[in-house]
Amino acid sequence: MQIPTVKISLVGSGRVGKSTIRSMLEGTPAPNGATIGVDVGKFVDEDLKAAIFDLGGQARFQMMWDQFMRGSKLVMLVTDSSREDVDRAKRIADNLQRMKGAKIIAIANKQDEANKLNAMQVEKILGLKTYPMVATEAIRRNAMVSIIKENLLD
């Protein structure tokens, strides 16, 4: 049986860890520097094949998000879990609600850093199912894969 490829989009402000999550899933080293426009990666395992669209988070790129997210089955809104970024993510979450056909979740990244909101606090603010993450720790890859599968294969 052939496994269909699904599209996953990673969105959020700049420097919150979207590219690190993409790299974690690909099994490649985390990139240095900001994503310019969009980077596309892939993830494959026995149950799932995914094209991962890592969308640049700077304001000048956000106007292109709608075009790049079109056809996504899962949109992951990534935040660095700081109060300031979660407030920015709330505005993004409100705009994402118009996405048709995509499941939208949040990733509360950088949970290992001081003065961060926990995933439950982020979930309450965003109004989206939220999962904690430390994307710089490769051992978290299985947890990230489980989050994706839970939200795509349910």
C-alpha positions in Angstrom: 0.0 0.0 0.0 1.3 3.4 -1.0 1.4 6.0 1.7 0.2 9.4 0.4 2.3 12.5 1.1 0.7 15.2 3.3 1.7 18.8 3.5 2.6 20.3 6.9 3.2 24.1 7.4 5.3 25.6 10.2 4.3 29.2 11.0 5.2 31.7 13.7 7.3 34.7 14.4 11.0 34.8 13.5 13.5 32.9 15.6 11.0 30.7 17.5 12.4 27.4 16.3 10.4 26.5 13.1 13.5 25.6 11.1 14.9 23.7 14.1 11.7 21.6 14.2 12.0 20.9 10.4 15.6 19.9 10.8 14.8 17.7 13.8 12.2 15.9 11.7 14.6 15.5 8.7 17.4 14.3 10.9 19.7 17.1 9.7 21.7 19.7 11.7 19.8 22.8 12.8 20.3 25.8 10.4 21.9 29.0 11.4 20.1 32.2 10.6 16.6 33.1 9.6 14.5 31.4 6.9 14.1 33.7 3.8 10.7 33.1 2.4 10.1 29.4 2.6 12.3 26.2 3.0 10.8 22.9 2.2 11.8 19.7 3.8 10.5 16.1 4.0 9.8 13.5 6.6 9.2 9.9 5.9 8.6 6.9 8.1 6.5 3.7 7.9 3.2 5.4 8.5 3.7 8.9 7.1 5.3 10.9 4.3 5.2 14.7 4.7 6.4 17.7 2.9 7.3 20.3 5.5 6.9 23.9 4.6 9.0 26.1 6.9 7.7 29.6 6.4 9.8 32.6 7.2 8.4 34.4 10.3 9.5 38.0 9.6 6.6 40.4 8.9 7.7 40.9 5.3 7.1 37.1 4.6 3.9 36.7 6.5 1.9 38.2 3.6 2.9 35.2 1.6 1.8 32.6 4.1 -1.7 32.0 2.7 -0.2 30.9 -0.7 2.4 28.6 0.9 -0.1 27.1 3.4 -2.7 26.2 0.7 -3.2 22.4 0.7 -1.8 21.9 4.2 -3.3 19.1 6.2 -1.6 20.3 9.4 -0.5 23.8 10.4 1.8 24.1 13.4 1.9 27.5 15.0 5.3 27.6 16.8 6.0 30.1 19.6 9.1 30.5 21.7 6.8 30.5 24.8 7.7 34.0 25.9 4.7 36.1 26.9 5.6 38.6 24.2 5.8 36.0 21.4 2.6 34.2 22.6 0.8 37.5 22.3 2.1 37.8 18.7 1.1 34.1 18.1 -2.4 34.9 19.3 -2.9 37.4 16.4 -1.5 34.7 14.0 -3.8 32.1 15.5 -6.8 34.3 15.0 -5.9 34.7 11.3 -5.3 31.0 10.8 -8.9 30.2 11.9 -10.0 30.8 8.3 -7.8 28.0 6.9 -10.0 25.4 5.4 -9.1 21.7 5.5 -6.2 22.1 7.8 -5.9 21.1 11.4 -4.2 23.8 13.4 -2.1 23.2 16.6 0.5 25.1 18.5 4.0 24.1 19.6 5.2 25.8 22.8 8.9 25.6 22.0 12.0 26.5 24.1 10.4 25.1 27.2 13.9 24.6 28.7 14.5 28.4 28.9 13.8 30.5 32.0 10.7 32.7 32.3 8.7 30.8 29.6 5.0 30.0 29.8 4.2 26.3 30.0 2.2 24.6 27.3 -1.1 24.8 29.3 -0.7 28.6 29.7 0.0 29.0 26.0 -3.0 26.8 25.1 -5.3 28.9 27.2 -4.1 32.1 25.5 -4.1 30.8 21.9 -7.2 28.7 22.1 -5.4 25.9 20.2 -4.3 22.4 21.3 -0.7 23.1 22.4 2.3 20.8 22.9 5.5 21.5 24.8 8.8 21.2 22.9 12.5 21.7 23.1 13.4 21.4 19.5 17.2 21.7 20.1 17.2 18.3 21.8 17.3 15.5 19.2 15.9 13.1 21.7 12.6 15.0 21.4 12.2 13.9 17.7 10.0 10.9 18.6 7.7 13.2 20.6 7.4 15.5 17.6 6.7 12.6 15.3 4.0 11.4 17.7 2.4 14.9 17.9 2.2 15.0 14.1 0.8 11.5 13.8 -1.7 12.1 16.6 -3.0 15.1 14.6 -2.9 13.7 11.1 -3.9 10.1 11.6 -6.7 10.4 14.1 
